Amino acid sequence: MGILGSNARDLCSSPSIVFELERCEKQDLLNKFQMDFNQFSYENPDMREDQATIADFHQRTEDLCNKIFIMFYYKTDIIF
């Protein structure tokens, strides 16, 4: 008997464990968006107050929202 005990095989085959290990393209999109925004803000702190920059990030946010909505609606991880 291993360290995890006799129930280890049942635990590893649990759907919740598998779900947590699967990659999620939706989360990857969100993480990339957040990293890009933070990097831009770090490198260009003075541009965050610029109205054109604000409008651009609002558009990027809306585009991201639409992509994720389509992925949920069609139940797919295909990025359009």
Phi and psi restraints in degrees (range 20) as a CNS / XPLOR table:
assign (resid 1 and name C) (resid 2 and name N)
       (resid 2 and name CA) (resid 2 and name C) 1.0 -82.1 20.0 2
assign (resid 2 and name N) (resid 2 and name CA)
       (resid 2 and name C) (resid 3 and name N) 1.0 -176.5 20.0 2
assign (resid 2 and name C) (resid 3 and name N)
       (resid 3 and name CA) (resid 3 and name C) 1.0 -61.9 20.0 2
assign (resid 3 and name N) (resid 3 and name CA)
       (resid 3 and name C) (resid 4 and name N) 1.0 -37.1 20.0 2
assign (resid 3 and name C) (resid 4 and name N)
       (resid 4 and name CA) (resid 4 and name C) 1.0 -76.6 20.0 2
assign (resid 4 and name N) (resid 4 and name CA)
       (resid 4 and name C) (resid 5 and name N) 1.0 -15.8 20.0 2
assign (resid 4 and name C) (resid 5 and name N)
       (resid 5 and name CA) (resid 5 and name C) 1.0 91.8 20.0 2
assign (resid 5 and name N) (resid 5 and name CA)
       (resid 5 and name C) (resid 6 and name N) 1.0 -174.6 20.0 2
assign (resid 5 and name C) (resid 6 and name N)
       (resid 6 and name CA) (resid 6 and name C) 1.0 -73.5 20.0 2
assign (resid 6 and name N) (resid 6 and name CA)
       (resid 6 and name C) (resid 7 and name N) 1.0 -18.2 20.0 2
assign (resid 6 and name C) (resid 7 and name N)
       (resid 7 and name CA) (resid 7 and name C) 1.0 -89.8 20.0 2
assign (resid 7 and name N) (resid 7 and name CA)
       (resid 7 and name C) (resid 8 and name N) 1.0 3.6 20.0 2
assign (resid 7 and name C) (resid 8 and name N)
       (resid 8 and name CA) (resid 8 and name C) 1.0 -60.9 20.0 2
assign (resid 8 and name N) (resid 8 and name CA)
       (resid 8 and name C) (resid 9 and name N) 1.0 -41.3 20.0 2
assign (resid 8 and name C) (resid 9 and name N)
       (resid 9 and name CA) (resid 9 and name C) 1.0 -63.1 20.0 2
assign (resid 9 and name N) (resid 9 and name CA)
       (resid 9 and name C) (resid 10 and name N) 1.0 -42.1 20.0 2
assign (resid 9 and name C) (resid 10 and name N)
       (resid 10 and name CA) (resid 10 and name C) 1.0 -65.2 20.0 2
assign (resid 10 and name N) (resid 10 and name CA)
       (resid 10 and name C) (resid 11 and name N) 1.0 -39.4 20.0 2
assign (resid 10 and name C) (resid 11 and name N)
       (resid 11 and name CA) (resid 11 and name C) 1.0 -65.0 20.0 2
assign (resid 11 and name N) (resid 11 and name CA)
       (resid 11 and name C) (resid 12 and name N) 1.0 -43.1 20.0 2
assign (resid 11 and name C) (resid 12 and name N)
       (resid 12 and name CA) (resid 12 and name C) 1.0 -70.7 20.0 2
assign (resid 12 and name N) (resid 12 and name CA)
       (resid 12 and name C) (resid 13 and name N) 1.0 -22.7 20.0 2
assign (resid 12 and name C) (resid 13 and name N)
       (resid 13 and name CA) (resid 13 and name C) 1.0 -94.7 20.0 2
assign (resid 13 and name N) (resid 13 and name CA)
       (resid 13 and name C) (resid 14 and name N) 1.0 3.8 20.0 2
assign (resid 13 and name C) (resid 14 and name N)
       (resid 14 and name CA) (resid 14 and name C) 1.0 -66.6 20.0 2
assign (resid 14 and name N) (resid 14 and name CA)
       (resid 14 and name C) (resid 15 and name N) 1.0 136.4 20.0 2
assign (resid 14 and name C) (resid 15 and name N)
       (resid 15 and name CA) (resid 15 and name C) 1.0 -58.8 20.0 2
assign (resid 15 and name N) (resid 15 and name CA)
       (resid 15 and name C) (resid 16 and name N) 1.0 -32.2 20.0 2
assign (resid 15 and name C) (resid 16 and name N)
       (resid 16 and name CA) (resid 16 and name C) 1.0 -67.1 20.0 2
assign (resid 16 and name N) (resid 16 and name CA)
       (resid 16 and name C) (resid 17 and name N) 1.0 -35.0 20.0 2
assign (resid 16 and name C) (resid 17 and name N)
       (resid 17 and name CA) (resid 17 and name C) 1.0 -67.6 20.0 2
assign (resid 17 and name N) (resid 17 and name CA)
       (resid 17 and name C) (resid 18 and name N) 1.0 -45.3 20.0 2
assign (resid 17 and name C) (resid 18 and name N)
       (resid 18 and name CA) (resid 18 and name C) 1.0 -62.1 20.0 2
assign (resid 18 and name N) (resid 18 and name CA)
       (resid 18 and name C) (resid 19 and name N) 1.0 -42.3 20.0 2
assign (resid 18 and name C) (resid 19 and name N)
       (resid 19 and name CA) (resid 19 and name C) 1.0 -58.6 20.0 2
assign (resid 19 and name N) (resid 19 and name CA)
       (resid 19 and name C) (resid 20 and name N) 1.0 -42.9 20.0 2
assign (resid 19 and name C) (resid 20 and name N)
       (resid 20 and name CA) (resid 20 and name C) 1.0 -68.5 20.0 2
assign (resid 20 and name N) (resid 20 and name CA)
       (resid 20 and name C) (resid 21 and name N) 1.0 -26.2 20.0 2
assign (resid 20 and name C) (resid 21 and name N)
       (resid 21 and name CA) (resid 21 and name C) 1.0 -86.4 20.0 2
assign (resid 21 and name N) (resid 21 and name CA)
       (resid 21 and name C) (resid 22 and name N) 1.0 -20.5 20.0 2
assign (resid 21 and name C) (resid 22 and name N)
       (resid 22 and name CA) (resid 22 and name C) 1.0 -71.3 20.0 2
assign (resid 22 and name N) (resid 22 and name CA)
       (resid 22 and name C) (resid 23 and name N) 1.0 142.3 20.0 2
assign (resid 22 and name C) (resid 23 and name N)
       (resid 23 and name CA) (resid 23 and name C) 1.0 -72.1 20.0 2
assign (resid 23 and name N) (resid 23 and name CA)
       (resid 23 and name C) (resid 24 and name N) 1.0 146.6 20.0 2
assign (resid 23 and name C) (resid 24 and name N)
       (resid 24 and name CA) (resid 24 and name C) 1.0 -123.5 20.0 2
assign (resid 24 and name N) (resid 24 and name CA)
       (resid 24 and name C) (resid 25 and name N) 1.0 112.4 20.0 2
assign (resid 24 and name C) (resid 25 and name N)
       (resid 25 and name CA) (resid 25 and name C) 1.0 -62.2 20.0 2
assign (resid 25 and name N) (resid 25 and name CA)
       (resid 25 and name C) (resid 26 and name N) 1.0 -32.5 20.0 2
assign (resid 25 and name C) (resid 26 and name N)
       (resid 26 and name CA) (resid 26 and name C) 1.0 -63.1 20.0 2
assign (resid 26 and name N) (resid 26 and name CA)
       (resid 26 and name C) (resid 27 and name N) 1.0 -45.1 20.0 2
assign (resid 26 and name C) (resid 27 and name N)
       (resid 27 and name CA) (resid 27 and name C) 1.0 -66.9 20.0 2
assign (resid 27 and name N) (resid 27 and name CA)
       (resid 27 and name C) (resid 28 and name N) 1.0 -37.2 20.0 2
assign (resid 27 and name C) (resid 28 and name N)
       (resid 28 and name CA) (resid 28 and name C) 1.0 -61.0 20.0 2
assign (resid 28 and name N) (resid 28 and name CA)
       (resid 28 and name C) (resid 29 and name N) 1.0 -42.1 20.0 2
assign (resid 28 and name C) (resid 29 and name N)
       (resid 29 and name CA) (resid 29 and name C) 1.0 -61.1 20.0 2
assign (resid 29 and name N) (resid 29 and name CA)
       (resid 29 and name C) (resid 30 and name N) 1.0 -45.5 20.0 2
assign (resid 29 and name C) (resid 30 and name N)
       (resid 30 and name CA) (resid 30 and name C) 1.0 -64.2 20.0 2
assign (resid 30 and name N) (resid 30 and name CA)
       (resid 30 and name C) (resid 31 and name N) 1.0 -43.4 20.0 2
assign (resid 30 and name C) (resid 31 and name N)
       (resid 31 and name CA) (resid 31 and name C) 1.0 -62.3 20.0 2
assign (resid 31 and name N) (resid 31 and name CA)
       (resid 31 and name C) (resid 32 and name N) 1.0 -42.5 20.0 2
assign (resid 31 and name C) (resid 32 and name N)
       (resid 32 and name CA) (resid 32 and name C) 1.0 -64.4 20.0 2
assign (resid 32 and name N) (resid 32 and name CA)
       (resid 32 and name C) (resid 33 and name N) 1.0 -43.4 20.0 2
assign (resid 32 and name C) (resid 33 and name N)
       (resid 33 and name CA) (resid 33 and name C) 1.0 -58.1 20.0 2
assign (resid 33 and name N) (resid 33 and name CA)
       (resid 33 and name C) (resid 34 and name N) 1.0 -46.4 20.0 2
assign (resid 33 and name C) (resid 34 and name N)
       (resid 34 and name CA) (resid 34 and name C) 1.0 -63.9 20.0 2
assign (resid 34 and name N) (resid 34 and name CA)
       (resid 34 and name C) (resid 35 and name N) 1.0 -43.2 20.0 2
assign (resid 34 and name C) (resid 35 and name N)
       (resid 35 and name CA) (resid 35 and name C) 1.0 -64.5 20.0 2
assign (resid 35 and name N) (resid 35 and name CA)
       (resid 35 and name C) (resid 36 and name N) 1.0 -42.6 20.0 2
assign (resid 35 and name C) (resid 36 and name N)
       (resid 36 and name CA) (resid 36 and name C) 1.0 -62.5 20.0 2
assign (resid 36 and name N) (resid 36 and name CA)
       (resid 36 and name C) (resid 37 and name N) 1.0 -44.1 20.0 2
assign (resid 36 and name C) (resid 37 and name N)
       (resid 37 and name CA) (resid 37 and name C) 1.0 -62.5 20.0 2
assign (resid 37 and name N) (resid 37 and name CA)
       (resid 37 and name C) (resid 38 and name N) 1.0 -47.3 20.0 2
assign (resid 37 and name C) (resid 38 and name N)
       (resid 38 and name CA) (resid 38 and name C) 1.0 -64.4 20.0 2
assign (resid 38 and name N) (resid 38 and name CA)
       (resid 38 and name C) (resid 39 and name N) 1.0 -39.4 20.0 2
assign (resid 38 and name C) (resid 39 and name N)
       (resid 39 and name CA) (resid 39 and name C) 1.0 -65.0 20.0 2
assign (resid 39 and name N) (resid 39 and name CA)
       (resid 39 and name C) (resid 40 and name N) 1.0 -44.4 20.0 2
assign (resid 39 and name C) (resid 40 and name N)
       (resid 40 and name CA) (resid 40 and name C) 1.0 -60.7 20.0 2
assign (resid 40 and name N) (resid 40 and name CA)
       (resid 40 and name C) (resid 41 and name N) 1.0 -45.1 20.0 2
assign (resid 40 and name C) (resid 41 and name N)
       (resid 41 and name CA) (resid 41 and name C) 1.0 -62.9 20.0 2
assign (resid 41 and name N) (resid 41 and name CA)
       (resid 41 and name C) (resid 42 and name N) 1.0 -37.7 20.0 2
assign (resid 41 and name C) (resid 42 and name N)
       (resid 42 and name CA) (resid 42 and name C) 1.0 -68.9 20.0 2
assign (resid 42 and name N) (resid 42 and name CA)
       (resid 42 and name C) (resid 43 and name N) 1.0 -42.5 20.0 2
assign (resid 42 and name C) (resid 43 and name N)
       (resid 43 and name CA) (resid 43 and name C) 1.0 -79.4 20.0 2
assign (resid 43 and name N) (resid 43 and name CA)
       (resid 43 and name C) (resid 44 and name N) 1.0 -25.1 20.0 2
assign (resid 43 and name C) (resid 44 and name N)
       (resid 44 and name CA) (resid 44 and name C) 1.0 -134.3 20.0 2
assign (resid 44 and name N) (resid 44 and name CA)
       (resid 44 and name C) (resid 45 and name N) 1.0 62.1 20.0 2
assign (resid 44 and name C) (resid 45 and name N)
       (resid 45 and name CA) (resid 45 and name C) 1.0 -61.8 20.0 2
assign (resid 45 and name N) (resid 45 and name CA)
       (resid 45 and name C) (resid 46 and name N) 1.0 -29.7 20.0 2
assign (resid 45 and name C) (resid 46 and name N)
       (resid 46 and name CA) (resid 46 and name C) 1.0 -73.6 20.0 2
assign (resid 46 and name N) (resid 46 and name CA)
       (resid 46 and name C) (resid 47 and name N) 1.0 -21.5 20.0 2
assign (resid 46 and name C) (resid 47 and name N)
       (resid 47 and name CA) (resid 47 and name C) 1.0 -83.4 20.0 2
assign (resid 47 and name N) (resid 47 and name CA)
       (resid 47 and name C) (resid 48 and name N) 1.0 -10.5 20.0 2
assign (resid 47 and name C) (resid 48 and name N)
       (resid 48 and name CA) (resid 48 and name C) 1.0 -65.7 20.0 2
assign (resid 48 and name N) (resid 48 and name CA)
       (resid 48 and name C) (resid 49 and name N) 1.0 -23.0 20.0 2
assign (resid 48 and name C) (resid 49 and name N)
       (resid 49 and name CA) (resid 49 and name C) 1.0 -90.3 20.0 2
assign (resid 49 and name N) (resid 49 and name CA)
       (resid 49 and name C) (resid 50 and name N) 1.0 -9.2 20.0 2
assign (resid 49 and name C) (resid 50 and name N)
       (resid 50 and name CA) (resid 50 and name C) 1.0 -70.1 20.0 2
assign (resid 50 and name N) (resid 50 and name CA)
       (resid 50 and name C) (resid 51 and name N) 1.0 131.0 20.0 2
assign (resid 50 and name C) (resid 51 and name N)
       (resid 51 and name CA) (resid 51 and name C) 1.0 -63.7 20.0 2
assign (resid 51 and name N) (resid 51 and name CA)
       (resid 51 and name C) (resid 52 and name N) 1.0 -35.8 20.0 2
assign (resid 51 and name C) (resid 52 and name N)
       (resid 52 and name CA) (resid 52 and name C) 1.0 -66.6 20.0 2
assign (resid 52 and name N) (resid 52 and name CA)
       (resid 52 and name C) (resid 53 and name N) 1.0 -38.3 20.0 2
assign (resid 52 and name C) (resid 53 and name N)
       (resid 53 and name CA) (resid 53 and name C) 1.0 -66.9 20.0 2
assign (resid 53 and name N) (resid 53 and name CA)
       (resid 53 and name C) (resid 54 and name N) 1.0 -42.5 20.0 2
assign (resid 53 and name C) (resid 54 and name N)
       (resid 54 and name CA) (resid 54 and name C) 1.0 -60.9 20.0 2
assign (resid 54 and name N) (resid 54 and name CA)
       (resid 54 and name C) (resid 55 and name N) 1.0 -45.0 20.0 2
assign (resid 54 and name C) (resid 55 and name N)
       (resid 55 and name CA) (resid 55 and name C) 1.0 -63.4 20.0 2
assign (resid 55 and name N) (resid 55 and name CA)
       (resid 55 and name C) (resid 56 and name N) 1.0 -39.6 20.0 2
assign (resid 55 and name C) (resid 56 and name N)
       (resid 56 and name CA) (resid 56 and name C) 1.0 -62.8 20.0 2
assign (resid 56 and name N) (resid 56 and name CA)
       (resid 56 and name C) (resid 57 and name N) 1.0 -45.0 20.0 2
assign (resid 56 and name C) (resid 57 and name N)
       (resid 57 and name CA) (resid 57 and name C) 1.0 -69.8 20.0 2
assign (resid 57 and name N) (resid 57 and name CA)
       (resid 57 and name C) (resid 58 and name N) 1.0 -32.0 20.0 2
assign (resid 57 and name C) (resid 58 and name N)
       (resid 58 and name CA) (resid 58 and name C) 1.0 -63.8 20.0 2
assign (resid 58 and name N) (resid 58 and name CA)
       (resid 58 and name C) (resid 59 and name N) 1.0 -41.2 20.0 2
assign (resid 58 and name C) (resid 59 and name N)
       (resid 59 and name CA) (resid 59 and name C) 1.0 -65.7 20.0 2
assign (resid 59 and name N) (resid 59 and name CA)
       (resid 59 and name C) (resid 60 and name N) 1.0 -42.1 20.0 2
assign (resid 59 and name C) (resid 60 and name N)
       (resid 60 and name CA) (resid 60 and name C) 1.0 -62.3 20.0 2
assign (resid 60 and name N) (resid 60 and name CA)
       (resid 60 and name C) (resid 61 and name N) 1.0 -38.7 20.0 2
assign (resid 60 and name C) (resid 61 and name N)
       (resid 61 and name CA) (resid 61 and name C) 1.0 -65.0 20.0 2
assign (resid 61 and name N) (resid 61 and name CA)
       (resid 61 and name C) (resid 62 and name N) 1.0 -43.3 20.0 2
assign (resid 61 and name C) (resid 62 and name N)
       (resid 62 and name CA) (resid 62 and name C) 1.0 -64.6 20.0 2
assign (resid 62 and name N) (resid 62 and name CA)
       (resid 62 and name C) (resid 63 and name N) 1.0 -41.6 20.0 2
assign (resid 62 and name C) (resid 63 and name N)
       (resid 63 and name CA) (resid 63 and name C) 1.0 -61.1 20.0 2
assign (resid 63 and name N) (resid 63 and name CA)
       (resid 63 and name C) (resid 64 and name N) 1.0 -43.8 20.0 2
assign (resid 63 and name C) (resid 64 and name N)
       (resid 64 and name CA) (resid 64 and name C) 1.0 -61.6 20.0 2
assign (resid 64 and name N) (resid 64 and name CA)
       (resid 64 and name C) (resid 65 and name N) 1.0 -44.8 20.0 2
assign (resid 64 and name C) (resid 65 and name N)
       (resid 65 and name CA) (resid 65 and name C) 1.0 -59.3 20.0 2
assign (resid 65 and name N) (resid 65 and name CA)
       (resid 65 and name C) (resid 66 and name N) 1.0 -44.0 20.0 2
assign (resid 65 and name C) (resid 66 and name N)
       (resid 66 and name CA) (resid 66 and name C) 1.0 -64.6 20.0 2
assign (resid 66 and name N) (resid 66 and name CA)
       (resid 66 and name C) (resid 67 and name N) 1.0 -42.2 20.0 2
assign (resid 66 and name C) (resid 67 and name N)
       (resid 67 and name CA) (resid 67 and name C) 1.0 -60.4 20.0 2
assign (resid 67 and name N) (resid 67 and name CA)
       (resid 67 and name C) (resid 68 and name N) 1.0 -46.6 20.0 2
assign (resid 67 and name C) (resid 68 and name N)
       (resid 68 and name CA) (resid 68 and name C) 1.0 -66.9 20.0 2
assign (resid 68 and name N) (resid 68 and name CA)
       (resid 68 and name C) (resid 69 and name N) 1.0 -39.1 20.0 2
assign (resid 68 and name C) (resid 69 and name N)
       (resid 69 and name CA) (resid 69 and name C) 1.0 -60.2 20.0 2
assign (resid 69 and name N) (resid 69 and name CA)
       (resid 69 and name C) (resid 70 and name N) 1.0 -45.8 20.0 2
assign (resid 69 and name C) (resid 70 and name N)
       (resid 70 and name CA) (resid 70 and name C) 1.0 -61.9 20.0 2
assign (resid 70 and name N) (resid 70 and name CA)
       (resid 70 and name C) (resid 71 and name N) 1.0 -41.3 20.0 2
assign (resid 70 and name C) (resid 71 and name N)
       (resid 71 and name CA) (resid 71 and name C) 1.0 -63.3 20.0 2
assign (resid 71 and name N) (resid 71 and name CA)
       (resid 71 and name C) (resid 72 and name N) 1.0 -40.5 20.0 2
assign (resid 71 and name C) (resid 72 and name N)
       (resid 72 and name CA) (resid 72 and name C) 1.0 -69.5 20.0 2
assign (resid 72 and name N) (resid 72 and name CA)
       (resid 72 and name C) (resid 73 and name N) 1.0 -43.6 20.0 2
assign (resid 72 and name C) (resid 73 and name N)
       (resid 73 and name CA) (resid 73 and name C) 1.0 -61.8 20.0 2
assign (resid 73 and name N) (resid 73 and name CA)
       (resid 73 and name C) (resid 74 and name N) 1.0 -44.6 20.0 2
assign (resid 73 and name C) (resid 74 and name N)
       (resid 74 and name CA) (resid 74 and name C) 1.0 -91.8 20.0 2
assign (resid 74 and name N) (resid 74 and name CA)
       (resid 74 and name C) (resid 75 and name N) 1.0 2.3 20.0 2
assign (resid 74 and name C) (resid 75 and name N)
       (resid 75 and name CA) (resid 75 and name C) 1.0 52.8 20.0 2
assign (resid 75 and name N) (resid 75 and name CA)
       (resid 75 and name C) (resid 76 and name N) 1.0 53.2 20.0 2
assign (resid 75 and name C) (resid 76 and name N)
       (resid 76 and name CA) (resid 76 and name C) 1.0 -139.8 20.0 2
assign (resid 76 and name N) (resid 76 and name CA)
       (resid 76 and name C) (resid 77 and name N) 1.0 157.5 20.0 2
assign (resid 76 and name C) (resid 77 and name N)
       (resid 77 and name CA) (resid 77 and name C) 1.0 -106.3 20.0 2
assign (resid 77 and name N) (resid 77 and name CA)
       (resid 77 and name C) (resid 78 and name N) 1.0 16.1 20.0 2
assign (resid 77 and name C) (resid 78 and name N)
       (resid 78 and name CA) (resid 78 and name C) 1.0 -76.4 20.0 2
assign (resid 78 and name N) (resid 78 and name CA)
       (resid 78 and name C) (resid 79 and name N) 1.0 128.8 20.0 2
assign (resid 78 and name C) (resid 79 and name N)
       (resid 79 and name CA) (resid 79 and name C) 1.0 -92.7 20.0 2
assign (resid 79 and name N) (resid 79 and name CA)
       (resid 79 and name C) (resid 80 and name N) 1.0 127.2 20.0 2
